[in-house]
Every structure is written in structure tokens, then in C-alpha cells.
Amino acid sequence: MDAPRKAFILAAGLGTRLRPLTLHTPKPMLPLWGRPMLAHTLAMLDDWGVRDILINLHHAPGPILRYLATAPFPRLRISTVFEPVILGTGGALRNAAWFFDDQRPFWLLNADIIAHLDPAALLRAHATHAPLATCWLTEDAGPRTVQLNNHRITNFHSPRHGHATFCGLQLLDTRILPYIAPEGFDTIIAAYQRAQAAGHTIAGITIPGAFWADIGTPAQYLQAHHDTAARLGHAGQSFHLPAAIALTPSERRLLTRHQRPLPPETPIEVLPPRGSAR
């Protein structure tokens, strides 16, 4: 199948688990090796041949809007939609139904993931199985609550140990839209479950060699720097977080391995893992 030309990035979340880093900075604008996480996502989609992108906003939209005004992606046409009230991953998609008027498959992804993968496997699976959605899964990290049967997802929230973790990135068919609640808050997982109950397939695949990091907590944010250092050309380097990002003294000591308090205005140098070459 042809590579999708459209993508919807979910960026409206409050980033509650990452506080205080996200009190005034939306999660997609937290830097990863000196670039906003959003920049890494946009670069990936640009490489995949996407040309039209919609981003939903709610919490602290200003930094995202200012970044997009000068973002270095000339091939991308980027639009935003503001949600006065958070609609959830499904409600956001319903609110943006106008964006998918060409009826072609599109990418839907969370703004708080760091991903390195070849999309060809997702495209092949979507073309082969003709599902309403093809979800990227990993067996290497996360809660592993997703159960599979021959590439068909049978349970997203298994009470027992499942096969894989949903990575927050999927290839969607517009046929999913009628299964989203007609108003108010809804999740894309709930829409998938309604579609499955109606007899539709929601596919899921793992991709060998792919990399995924979920930036949900300060510890995961720190670990993502370490895990992506070699991939992004920063092996063995320390990195700096902006001094404007508010951290408590104990959090600063945790990130920097300093045993003494640091003044709040001190730029944060996060050291590489012990034993790595510098």
C-alpha cells in the first residue's frame, strides 16, 4: 500500500506523572538531546513520507505553537486544534474527523513516545489483513497487557501477563470513526473494543530491531536519554536540561548524582551512566 500522507499527533495531555517538569512546559516540548521530543516525532514522520500533520493541544499550548512557527520541516504542512476540555484519544480523533476527508489510512501516535522503526512492516500488515487499525507492539518493555492471536489483538487489558505492550503508534482506517462515542471523552482503545465486538479486526505486530521509549515519568525521561544516546550520536555524553524546568532539590540530586543541594537557577547536567566512555 502507499505510504500514508497524513498523521495525527496526540499532544493534549497534562503530563501529570512528569510533574514538576511539565507544570509550565507541555511534554512534547521537553528536550531530548537538545531537541524537543516533538521535533524527533516530526522528523520521523517526515522521513516516512507524511506531508500533512494535525496536532491536538490543551495543556500549555504556547511553547508548541511558538516552536511550530519556526520548525525546520519545510515539507510538512502542520495544523493544530485546541481542545478547551480534554477529549481523550478517541474523542480527539472524532473532533478531528474533518482532517481525514480523503478516506485513506493515516498514522495516529502519542506525542510522548520516542520511536525508531521501519514503518514498512506496519504497512504490509495493514494491507494484508485489512483491519480497522494496525497497532505497533513491543515485547521488550512496558506492562505487556496485550494478547494476540495470529496478529489479531484479542485483549488490550489482559489481567494476566499478555504477549506485548501497545506502543501508542498505529495505522488507522477511517472506518474506525463510527465506533468512537458521538460526544464527550472517549479513548481509542474503547473504540477498538466496540469495533471488535462488531466483528472487525484490530491487528497488532511487533517489529524486530525497533526501539520504543515511553516518556511517562522523570525516571523514564532520564532513561530515554541514555537509551537513545548511541542512536542519536551522543554516546557517552552528558546532557543539559533547561534551568527553567522546575525541579525540587531532591530531584536535581537524583538526576545529577550531586549529593549537595543545587541552586534552582543552576542548569542541570545529567551525567551518562556509570562506566560509559566519554
WOJO-V979175 format. One record per residue. SS is DSSP state (@ for helix, = for strand, . for the rest). Layout:
ss->SS
ss->SS
This chain:
ss->.
ss->.
ss->.
ss->.
ss->.
ss->=
ss->=
ss->=
ss->=
ss->=
ss->.
ss->.
ss->.
ss->.
ss->.
ss->@
ss->@
ss->@
ss->.
ss->.
ss->.
ss->.
ss->.
ss->.
ss->.
ss->.
ss->@
ss->@
ss->@
ss->.
ss->=
ss->=
ss->.
ss->.
ss->=
ss->=
ss->@
ss->@
ss->@
ss->@
ss->@
ss->@
ss->@
ss->@
ss->@
ss->@
ss->@
ss->.
ss->.
ss->.
ss->.
ss->=
ss->=
ss->=
ss->=
ss->=
ss->=
ss->.
ss->.
ss->.
ss->.
ss->@
ss->@
ss->@
ss->@
ss->@
ss->@
ss->@
ss->@
ss->.
ss->.
ss->.
ss->.
ss->.
ss->.
ss->.
ss->=
ss->=
ss->=
ss->=
ss->=
ss->=
ss->.
ss->.
ss->.
ss->.
ss->.
ss->@
ss->@
ss->@
ss->@
ss->@
ss->@
ss->@
ss->@
ss->.
ss->@
ss->@
ss->@
ss->@
ss->.
ss->.
ss->.
ss->.
ss->.
ss->=
ss->=
ss->=
ss->=
ss->=
ss->.
ss->.
ss->=
ss->=
ss->=
ss->=
ss->.
ss->.
ss->.
ss->@
ss->@
ss->@
ss->@
ss->@
ss->@
ss->@
ss->@
ss->@
ss->@
ss->.
ss->.
ss->.
ss->=
ss->=
ss->=
ss->=
ss->=
ss->=
ss->.
ss->.
ss->.
ss->.
ss->.
ss->.
ss->.
ss->=
ss->=
ss->=
ss->=
ss->.
ss->.
ss->=
ss->=
ss->=
ss->=
ss->.
ss->.
ss->.
ss->.
ss->.
ss->.
ss->.
ss->.
ss->=
ss->=
ss->=
ss->=
ss->=
ss->=
ss->=
ss->=
ss->=
ss->.
ss->@
ss->@
ss->@
ss->@
ss->@
ss->@
ss->.
ss->.
ss->.
ss->.
ss->.
ss->.
ss->.
ss->.
ss->@
ss->@
ss->@
ss->@
ss->@
ss->@
ss->@
ss->@
ss->@
ss->@
ss->.
ss->.
ss->.
ss->.
ss->=
ss->=
ss->=
ss->=
ss->=
ss->.
ss->.
ss->.
ss->.
ss->=
ss->=
ss->=
ss->=
ss->.
ss->.
ss->.
ss->@
ss->@
ss->@
ss->@
ss->@
ss->@
ss->@
ss->@
ss->@
ss->@
ss->@
ss->.
ss->.
ss->.
ss->.
ss->.
ss->.
ss->.
ss->.
ss->.
ss->.
ss->=
ss->=
ss->=
ss->.
ss->.
ss->.
ss->.
ss->.
ss->.
ss->.
ss->@
ss->@
ss->@
ss->@
ss->@
ss->@
ss->@
ss->@
ss->.
ss->.
ss->.
ss->.
ss->.
ss->.
ss->.
ss->.
ss->.
ss->.
ss->.
ss->=
ss->=
ss->=
ss->.
ss->.
ss->.
ss->.
ss->.
ss->.
ss->.
ss->.
